[in-house]
Amino acid sequence: MELNNTSAVVTGGASGLGEATARALAERGVKVVLADLNDEAGAAIAKELGGAYVHCDVTNTDEVIAALEAAKAMAPLWSAVNCAGIGWATRTIGKDGEYASAHDLDIYRKVIEINLIGTFNVCRLAATAMSHNTPDVDGMRGALLNTASVAAEDGQIGQAAYSSSKGGVVGLTLPLARDIAPIGVRANCILPGLIDTPIYGAGPASDEFKARLGAGVLFPKRLGFAREFASLAVELLSNSYMNAESVRIDAGIRMQPK
Ligand SMILES: NC(=O)c1ccc[n+]([C@@H]2O[C@H](COP(=O)([O-])OP(=O)(O)OC[C@H]3O[C@@H](n4cnc5c(N)ncnc54)[C@H](O)[C@@H]3O)[C@@H](O)[C@H]2O)c1
């Protein structure tokens, strides 16, 4: 699938995996809209890449449509990448046996709302926008890429909400791809392992934490680089024969209970 002279929306594009993917797409001649909540970083990166920034909460339909329309205004929209997401760690039960200390249901709902419902919101609207594209030789009109996590498969202690949300994203991949095949749009999903991004914080304590995390990786024994994720993301978007697949990029790690 040709990316040059097309446009893309990248949610979570103001940081980490989304930012790296936006940069990789821009290098391939894509006009990128960064759809994020971080206005300062988003606007600065968009300017650097010759793209656009749209303040967009992925759970807000009007804001997602505004991001898609901003992309369409620059070039035909052929790619949508979901990288917006939040992490959370809380055990399902408290230590005192009281109902009140069980996992906060509002936190559970919030993680599902952003990571899963937000992802689906972007997919359903982006595919609708892509359905108007003039198809290529394969009858193709675009591609979606979602970001789950290895926590979808090996969720750790405290990851009930996060793993549920990411398991939902993996489960979405096949029926989504089947739903949108008739309009010539593909959908794939990446399950990242431990990739070095701002979610792990910054400074000496964070460096020490990341070094400990890296020691648990099979090989190579380090955190992944965001550009390694981005390289796979661009491949899944541009390779016309990749569809309905969920791919781990994790250097062989299998997460332990904690
Ligand atoms: N870094 C890792 O090791 C890792 C591993 C597995 C999965 N992931 C997943 O990859 C995705 C990106 O993670 P990252 O490491 O780049 O994190 P990050 O914190 O660096 O970036 C996430 C971005 O999403 C944005 N965002 C949060 N909520 C949003 C919302 N409601 N609407 C729009 N934007 C929103 C944030 O402002 C931020 O810019 C997340 O879904 C995360 O769960 C990351």
PDBQT file of the ligand as one rigid body, heavy atoms in Angstrom, charges set to zero:
ROOT
HETATM    1  N1  LIG A 301       5.995   1.789  26.265  1.00  0.00    +0.000 N 
HETATM    2  C1  LIG A 301       5.715   0.543  26.514  1.00  0.00    +0.000 C 
HETATM    3  O1  LIG A 301       6.529  -0.222  27.062  1.00  0.00    +0.000 OA
HETATM    4  C2  LIG A 301       4.369  -0.024  26.112  1.00  0.00    +0.000 A 
HETATM    5  C3  LIG A 301       4.205  -1.412  26.217  1.00  0.00    +0.000 A 
HETATM    6  C4  LIG A 301       2.989  -1.964  25.845  1.00  0.00    +0.000 A 
HETATM    7  C5  LIG A 301       1.964  -1.160  25.373  1.00  0.00    +0.000 A 
HETATM    8  N2  LIG A 301       2.153   0.177  25.300  1.00  0.00    +0.000 N 
HETATM    9  C6  LIG A 301       1.024   0.973  24.804  1.00  0.00    +0.000 C 
HETATM   10  O2  LIG A 301       1.460   1.812  23.770  1.00  0.00    +0.000 OA
HETATM   11  C7  LIG A 301       0.670   3.003  23.740  1.00  0.00    +0.000 C 
HETATM   12  C8  LIG A 301       1.607   4.196  23.755  1.00  0.00    +0.000 C 
HETATM   13  O3  LIG A 301       2.381   4.148  24.937  1.00  0.00    +0.000 OA
HETATM   14  P1  LIG A 301       3.659   5.064  25.170  1.00  0.00    +0.000 P 
HETATM   15  O4  LIG A 301       4.654   4.234  25.881  1.00  0.00    +0.000 OA
HETATM   16  O5  LIG A 301       4.025   5.754  23.906  1.00  0.00    +0.000 OA
HETATM   17  O6  LIG A 301       3.043   6.089  26.236  1.00  0.00    +0.000 OA
HETATM   18  P2  LIG A 301       3.189   7.670  26.363  1.00  0.00    +0.000 P 
HETATM   19  O7  LIG A 301       2.627   7.977  27.709  1.00  0.00    +0.000 OA
HETATM   20  O8  LIG A 301       4.576   8.090  26.042  1.00  0.00    +0.000 OA
HETATM   21  O9  LIG A 301       2.205   8.246  25.240  1.00  0.00    +0.000 OA
HETATM   22  C9  LIG A 301       0.818   8.113  25.316  1.00  0.00    +0.000 C 
HETATM   23  C10 LIG A 301       0.184   9.340  24.685  1.00  0.00    +0.000 C 
HETATM   24  O10 LIG A 301      -1.246   9.134  24.692  1.00  0.00    +0.000 OA
HETATM   25  C11 LIG A 301      -1.864  10.369  25.008  1.00  0.00    +0.000 C 
HETATM   26  N3  LIG A 301      -3.201  10.113  25.540  1.00  0.00    +0.000 N 
HETATM   27  C12 LIG A 301      -3.551   9.581  26.740  1.00  0.00    +0.000 A 
HETATM   28  N4  LIG A 301      -4.883   9.527  26.844  1.00  0.00    +0.000 NA
HETATM   29  C13 LIG A 301      -5.395  10.041  25.704  1.00  0.00    +0.000 A 
HETATM   30  C14 LIG A 301      -6.711  10.255  25.214  1.00  0.00    +0.000 A 
HETATM   31  N5  LIG A 301      -7.803   9.950  25.954  1.00  0.00    +0.000 N 
HETATM   32  N6  LIG A 301      -6.880  10.789  23.980  1.00  0.00    +0.000 NA
HETATM   33  C15 LIG A 301      -5.794  11.117  23.235  1.00  0.00    +0.000 A 
HETATM   34  N7  LIG A 301      -4.528  10.953  23.648  1.00  0.00    +0.000 NA
HETATM   35  C16 LIG A 301      -4.332  10.425  24.869  1.00  0.00    +0.000 A 
HETATM   36  C17 LIG A 301      -0.921  11.008  26.031  1.00  0.00    +0.000 C 
HETATM   37  O11 LIG A 301      -1.144  12.410  26.123  1.00  0.00    +0.000 OA
HETATM   38  C18 LIG A 301       0.445  10.652  25.464  1.00  0.00    +0.000 C 
HETATM   39  O12 LIG A 301       0.927  11.646  24.589  1.00  0.00    +0.000 OA
HETATM   40  C19 LIG A 301      -0.257   2.920  24.960  1.00  0.00    +0.000 C 
HETATM   41  O13 LIG A 301      -1.505   2.440  24.521  1.00  0.00    +0.000 OA
HETATM   42  C20 LIG A 301       0.415   1.892  25.859  1.00  0.00    +0.000 C 
HETATM   43  O14 LIG A 301      -0.498   1.205  26.654  1.00  0.00    +0.000 OA
HETATM   44  C21 LIG A 301       3.326   0.772  25.658  1.00  0.00    +0.000 A 
ENDROOT
TORSDOF 0
